[in-house]
Structure formats: C-alpha cells, structure tokens
Amino acid sequence: MVEDDYRDEAPSKSALKREMTARQALGEALCALSPKELAAIPIDDPALEAAIVQARGITSRSARRRHLQFIGKLMRGVDPAPLQAALDGLHQQRAASAAQHHELEALRDQLVDRGDDGLPAVLERFPGADRQHLRQLLRQAQRERAGARPPAAARKLFRYLRELQSAGA
C-alpha cells in the first residue's frame, strides 16, 4: 500500500530536470536546421519559432547559451513528440540521401576500375543510359587517373550517374 502512494506522486526533481534538459537539446537541434528544413517542422508556438529563428543571429557564446535556455523554457509549453518525430524524419532523409550518394560513388569507382567490363552492370541498372556518352566519360576518367590529374571527368561521370538515378526514381 505504501508503494502505491509513491507511484501516484509527481515525478522526482531529477526526472523533471532530465526532461527539461532533453527539451532544451531538442530546441538546440531545431536551431541547427536550415530555414528550409525548419519550415518542414510543425511548430505550433509562434514565440518558439521566432526564438529559434532569432538564435541563428546570435554569435556571442554566453548570449547564445542564455537564448538556448530561453528556448528550453518555451519548449516546456509544447508537446515535444511531433517535433522529435519530424526531426527524426529529417535525419532519416539525410541518411538515405547520403547512402545513395555513397552507393553512386562506389559504382563510379568500380566502373573506372573495371573499365568496359563494368559497363554492363551500369547499363543493367540504368537501361536509359546513353552507352556512348557513358563510355566517353569512362575513358576520360581512366586517362585522368592514369595521368594523376584532378578528377574532373570522374566528377562528370558521377553527375551523369546521379542524373540517371534521379530520372529513374
């Protein structure tokens, strides 16, 4: 019976402090977003949104710390779950985009390493690719690599693969 009485009481001071620190960290993460990314986050409180935008212009370390504490105070009146969910969605999009980028880089490097033997795999993945243009970019990239020159053609090849991927997606 005594244990049930303790469970009905308010959360401990330490638990409240952890929650406030987590909300302040969420506010800090929102301040780090670009304006375009911030527009995708559902912030219902106009004062909070204005404070987040204002935080970008603060360069003084101590003033920024105080402002972030103020944002943490404003976060007390806001449900953090939708903000955290939207922020997690942005992070997942970034991770997926980075994974696609690395995949295309690996495909380009494999193509340059293997030469003409790597073309069928690329053409199978991107059936709409211009075979002649792809081969021309490949030859230029191989010549650059052999001559130890800057990888301008390899960058062009990567851009072409990225165009093919975005056209197919």
Salt bridges, closest charged atoms under 4 A:
GLU3 OE1 - ARG7 NH2 3.84
ASP4 OD1 - ARG7 NH1 3.54
GLU19 OE2 - ARG23 NH2 3.19
GLU37 OE2 - ARG94 NH2 2.68
GLU103 OE2 - ARG125 NH2 2.79
GLU105 OE2 - HIS101 NE2 3.20
GLU105 OE1 - HIS102 ND1 3.47
ASP109 OD1 - ARG108 NE 3.18
ASP113 OD1 - ARG145 NH1 2.16
ASP116 OD1 - ARG135 NE 3.66
ASP116 OD2 - ARG139 NH2 2.96
